[in-house]
Amino acid sequence: MRTDDACMHITIQHRGTIYEIRVPPKATLLDVQQEVHARTDVRPANQKLLVPVASQRIAQALRSGTAGSTTMEELGLRGPLRMTVVGAVDSEVEQIQQNDAQARRLHQPRRLHPSLLKDAKPRNTSQPLPPVFGRCEAHPSTPPSSDVHDQVVRYLERLASDPAILHVCRTHGYQVGVLTELLPHENPDLLGLNENKGQRILLRIRTDAADGMRDYKTTRRVLVHELAHNEISDHPPEFKVLNSQLNREVEAFESDRLRGAHMLTSSPMYDPGDMPTNDEEREERRVRVLRATEARLARLDRDLDAHCGAGRKGP
């Protein structure tokens, strides 16, 4: 019989609640997942385990189906260990399944006699998904009569209806009560602020000189950063892992949409003369572009960590 001292001590955070578990040193990843399920009610199939030093290795073991045979030691993990769990609890999954089943029943075509179908018009029975964002509001100091009021609201509504943002929010169950703006002079050092885990998110959308709007994709990345604070306050290592994961999900969603887009023309496409002409040159160019992009995004993430509110409470 192993003593408790020989066990691995793991601290788990799920939706702001802390749990403590102990597993044997030779425990498999599946053993840990089952312990997590017992504490958080999140089934292994729905769990995302975020560990700053090994998230990629954990994800690989889960994708390859070897969680039951891969030990924590083989993953390079030893206690004490901190782990953030992202995932819906059983009751939420069951509710979603019930809603899906009800939607399928509602969407089933009715079998009518052909005589009843003459001159009939199709009926739209689809049910809209619940909104992710409650309201989009300009700053209180910007009256509706202002020249920029409508421009600000349209910018915020574009963010609130961005398909990639909605995909991430619905995947992780994030809700935002109010999406509004943070004026440059209010908190010069802040680009974004999350109050009360999504009750209100404020974004710096105007330029420092207040003569226009900031770059949309940069602001969207700030919004992703603030959405991550719905799950984790402040900026511990677990937060950086989650923030990176959310940004990867945004990029993957948009890449999937691009790959699924239809070609609208059969005409030859423009081919610039300075593009690589063989596989080796193309791969070398791809690596250079990738490294430059990763360096730029890393600089942006560091800037966001220093200039975004960490789940602060409102006044």
N, C-alpha and C positions, 0 to 999 in steps of 0.2 A: 504494500500500500504506500503510495507516494504521500509525503507530507504536503501541507498547504504551501510551505515555503518553497517547495520545488516547482510549484506551478507558475505559469506565466500570468502576470497581472495585466489586464487590458482595461483601459478606461474608454467607454463608448459614449459618444454624444449623438443624440438623435432628436432633432427639432428642439434644441435647447435644453433637453433633459439629459443628465449624466447617469450612466449605469456602470457598475463595476462587475467584471467577470474574471474568473480564473480557469485556465485550461492547462492540461499537462504539457510539458515541453515538446512532446512528440505529436501534439494535436494537429489534425489536418485543417485545411482551410474550411472544409465543410463542417467540421466540429465547431469551429468558431462561428460560422454562419448559423448553426443550430442554436448556439448559446445566445447569439444576437436576436434570433427569432423569439426565444423564450423571454427575453427582456423587453424587446421593443414591439413585438407582434408584426414584424416585417419578415415575410417569408424569404428564404434564401434566393429564390428565383427573382425576387423584386429588390434585392439588396444591391447597393453600390457602396463598397467599402473604400473609404478615402484614408490612406496612410501616406503622409508626405514622402517617405523614403521608398515606398514599394507599391504605389497605386497601379503602375503599369504592369508589374509582375503579377499582382493579384488579378487584374482584369484579364491578362493573358491566360491564367489558370482557369478562370471562370469561363472564358470563351472556348477553351480547348476541352472543357468537361473533365478536368483532372483535379477539381477541388477536393474530391474524396480521397485522393492519393497523394496530394502535395501537402507536406507538412509546413508549419510556420517556420521551422528552422531552414527548410529548403528555400523558402522565400526570403531568407536573410533577416527574419524578424525574431527579436527576443524581447522579453519584458524588462521593465514596465513599458507599456505601449499605449499610445493615444490613437483612437480611431473614430472617424466621423461616418455615420451611417446615413445614407440618403435612400429613401424608398417609402412607398405607401404602405400603411398598416393593413391587416387582413380585412377589417371592416370597410375600409375605403375601396379596396380592390373588389370586394363583394358588391358594394353599391354600384361601382362602375360597370361590373358585369351585368347586374340587374338592369341598369339603364340601357346598356347595349342590347340586351335581349328584348327589352320593351321597344327600343327603337327599331329593331329588326322586325318585330311583329307589326308595328305601325307601318313600316315601309313595304310590307309584303303586298304585292298587287292583288286587288280584289278580283275574284272570278265572277264575271257578269255574263249574262246571256248576250249574244251578239246584237240582239235587237236593242239592248240598252246602251250599246256603245256608239250608236249612230250619232254623229255630231257632238260626241262627248269631248270635253277638254280635260287634259291631264290635271290632276290635283296635286299640289305641292304638300307633301306630308312630312317633309324634313323638319327636324327640330333644331333651332340654333343652339350652338354651344354656349355655356354660361360665360359671361364676360370676364376677362382677366383684370382689366383696368376699370375702375369705377368712373372717375371724372378726369378730364384734362382741363387744367385751369391756368390762365396767365397769372402773373404775379398780381397780388391785390393792389399794388400801386399803378397797375396798367388798366385804365378804364376801358370798357367796350368801345368807347368813341375814339380811342387812340389809334393812330395809323398802324401800329405794330401788333395790336391785340389779336386780330384774326390771323396774322402771320405766325405768332407764337402758338396759338391754339392749333393751327394746322400742323406745325412742326411736331408738337407733342402728340397729336392724334396720329401722325404718321408713325411715330415710335410705338404708340399703343396698338397699332394695327399691323405692325411689321410681322410678316408670317414667321420669320425665324424666331423673333422674340416670343410670339404666342406659342410656338412649338415648345420652346424651352420652358415657359411658364406652365403649360399644361402637362408637360412631362414630369415636372417636379412639384406641381401643385401650388405654384406661387400665385398670390393675389396682391393687387395694389389698389388701395382705396382711392388715392388722389395722386395724379402725376402732374407736377407743376414745375415752375422754373425757379432758379436761384440766380439772383441778379449779381453781376460782377462785383459791385461795391459792398454787398452784404457780408460775404465771407470770401475775401480775395484768394484765400488759400484752398478753397474747396471747389471741386468740379461736380460733386454730387453728394447727396445726403439721404440716408434711409432712416425714417423715423418710425419707431415701434414696429419693426419687422414688416414693413410694407404698408402700414397705415397711410403713410405719405412718403413719396419719393420726390426729391427736388433735384433738378439738373441744371447745370450752367449751359444754356443754349445760345445765349447772346455772346458776341465777341467782347473782349475786354474793353474796347472802345464803344461798345453798344451801338455799332453802326451796321450790324448785320447778324447773321446766324452762324454758329460754329459748324464745322464739318459734321455731316450727319453720321457717318460711320464711326467717327471718333466718339460722338455723343452716345451712339448706340452701345459702344463698348463700355462707356461709363455706366449706362443703364444696366448692362449685364453684371457689372461689378456690384452695383447697388442691389440688384435682385439676389445675388449670392448672400447678401446680408440678411435676407429673409430667413436664411437657414443658420448662418454663423455670424455672430457679432465679432467686432474687432478684426484683426488680421493675423490670427495664428497660422502656422503652416497648413493646417487643414483647410483654412479659407482659401489660401492660394491654390491648393489642389482643386477645390470645387470651382473656383473662378476660372481656372484653365479648362476644366472639363466643360463648363457652360459655353465658353468661347469656342471650344472644339465642336460642340453640338450645333452652335449657330453656323459655323463654317461647313460642317457636314450636311446640314439641312439645305443650305444654299447650293452646295455642290451637287447634291442629289437632284434638286430642282433643275439645275442647269443640264445635268446629264439626261434628265427626262424631257427636256424641251424638244419640240419638234422643229426640224429644219424647214423654214418657210420659203426657201428658194433653192432651185437647183443650179443657179448660176455659179460660175467659179468664184471662189472667195479670194480676197486680196492676200497676196503672199509677199511680204516685204523681203527685199533682196538680201538683207543682212541676217536673216534667220539661219540657224544651224541647218546644215544639209545632211548630216548623218546622225545615227543614234548616239554615238559617243559625244559629239558636240552638243546635241540636244540635252543629254543627261547632265553634262557639265554646266550648261546654262541653267537647267532646272535646279541644280544644287546651289548655284550662286544666288538665284532668285529666292530660293527657300531660306538660305542662310540670312540673306538681307532682310527678308520678311520676318523671320523669327527674331532677329536682333531688334528690328523696329518695334515689334509687338512686346518684346521683353522690356524695352525702354518705356513703352506706353504703360505697361502693367506697373512698373516701379513708380511711374508718375501718378497713376491712379491710387496706389496704396498710400502715397503721401498727400493726396489732394481729394480724397473722398471720405465722407462721414462713415463711421463704423457702427451702423445700427443704433445711432443715438436716439434718445427719446425727444419727443417734441416738447414745446413749452407747456 
